[in-house]
Amino acid sequence: MKTMIVSLLAGAMSLAAAQALAADKVTLQLKWVTQAQFAGYYVAQDQGFYEEEDLEVEIKPGGPDIAPPQVLAGGGADVIIDWMPSALATREKGVPLVNIAQPFKSSGMMLTCRKETGIEKPEDFKGKTLGVWFFGNEYPFLSWMSHLGIPTDGGAEGVTVLKQGFNVDPLIQKQADCISTMTYNEYWQVIDAGFTPEDLVVFKYEDQGVATLEDGIYVLEDSLKDEAFVDKMVRFVRASMKGWKWAEENPDEAAMIVLDNDATGAQTEKHQKRMMGEIAKLTAGSNGALDEADYQRTVKTLLEGGSDPVITKEPEGAWTHMITDKAL
């Protein structure tokens, strides 16, 4: 009897060891550096949500020289985080990205202007210099100007577009009247530089009706033909959304988990806690499934980008509910 119990225990232990060894590996490429913008994934890892789904997830930070779609196409990741304008443009150029989940419901993009410039409403942009991010982030801006009927080639009736780096210097040094900011990041850099909210006028893309979807989860279309990969993504999305909802409910703890994962040491507790508070507003209302109305609004905005639209035709097969239907 004793021998039998010992052999049963040994069998159970070897099974547990085999299961531990058999965790499926997933490599996630982020759109930007380690910060609260990606808290849900770090939380899912820290709280064991990936482990519960038998996943071993490697989270690769991004940066100014990293294009997630290129990393995915080159086999350096299984899944990426990207903004939909970039993803749809990439798809039209021949890299078949597919949105499998959409944790961010709202856009965090804004134009932040110095009040002293006299800008009170969008029509006041005429004759002004506006800082705009490029690398795919300019499309919502160009579409907005197109809606307003404001040319982007300068002049008294147009706007002068300043190619903005990933900082807020043009506003502080008065090289631009307005600059691109995210609600959760650069806006607060302007405040930390000595401006008060009363010194500024902000225009949220969400309020202007030209918001496009940000921070979606994308894979390559061919991967979705593989049943094992689909099963892995179902578990990945389920655990990630668990991480996002935990982060929404515990923003300060989530910010500290992000800080623990910041290998550069560049982030501060104050900035990450503030960022997480703003990020929670953007993920609120999403269970992870893409809202088709939000998708259609994004496509419409991108198709209306004036003489140089980001996409030239309605995309086909650019998103699926296959994963979220099973995961959620």
C-alpha positions, 0 to 999 in steps of 0.5 A: 500500500505504502509503495502504491501511495509513493508511486502515485505521489511520484506520478502526480509530481512528474505530471505537475512538472510536465505541465509546468514545462509545457506552458505555451510561449507567447512573445508580445511586442509593445508599441512603446516603452514600459509604462502604464499604457501597457499595465494590463499585460504586466499585471496579467504576468505579475498576478499569475493570470497568464500562468493560470492559462498555462502561458509563458509570456515574454513582454518586449518593450518598444521605442522610437526605433521599433515598428511592431508590425515589422517585428511581427512580420519578421517573426520576432513576436506572436502578437503586437500592440498597435494603433489602428491607423498604423495597422490598417495602413500596414495591412494595405501595404501588404502585411496582413495584420488582424485585430483580435481584441481591443482593450482601449475603448476611447482615444487619448489623443489631443492637441494642447495649445498655449492659451496666450495664442488666442486659440479658443476653438478649432477655427482659430488654428488658421495661421498657426503652427501645430506640432504633429507626430508622424510615423502613422500618428499624423492621420487622425490630424490630417483627417480632422483638418480636412473635415475643418477645411483647413489646408496643412501647407501653411499660409494665413488660411491654413496651418503650418505643420511642425514635425514633432519629436516625442517630447513637448519642447516645441510648446515650451520653447514657443516654436509651436502654438499647439502640440500633439499630446496624450491625455496620459503622458505628454499633457502632464509633461507640459504641466510638469514644465511649469504650465497650469491647466488654466494656461492651456486649451485642449482639444480631444480628438474624441470630442471632435469626432475624429478619434481613431482606435488605439492600442489594439491587439494584432496578429498575422492573418495566416496565424489564425489558420492554426488551431493551436495558435488560436487556442493560445490567443484565446487564453492570452486575450482572456488573461490580458483582459483580466489584467486590464480590469484588475489595473482599472480597479487597482490603479496605484498597485498596477502603476507599481507593477509597471515600475517593477518591470521598467528595466531602464529606471526612467519612469517615476512613481508620480508619473506612472500613477497619474498615467494609470489613472488616465489609462483606466478612463480609456479602457473603461467600457471595453471587455476586450471585444472590438466594437464594430461602430468604433471600427467603422468610425476609425475607417471613415476618419482614415478614408477622409484624410484629404488628398493623402488618405491613410487608406485608399479603400475599405479594408477587408478581413482587418478584424475578427471576433473569433478570439474574443467570442471564445475568450470572453 
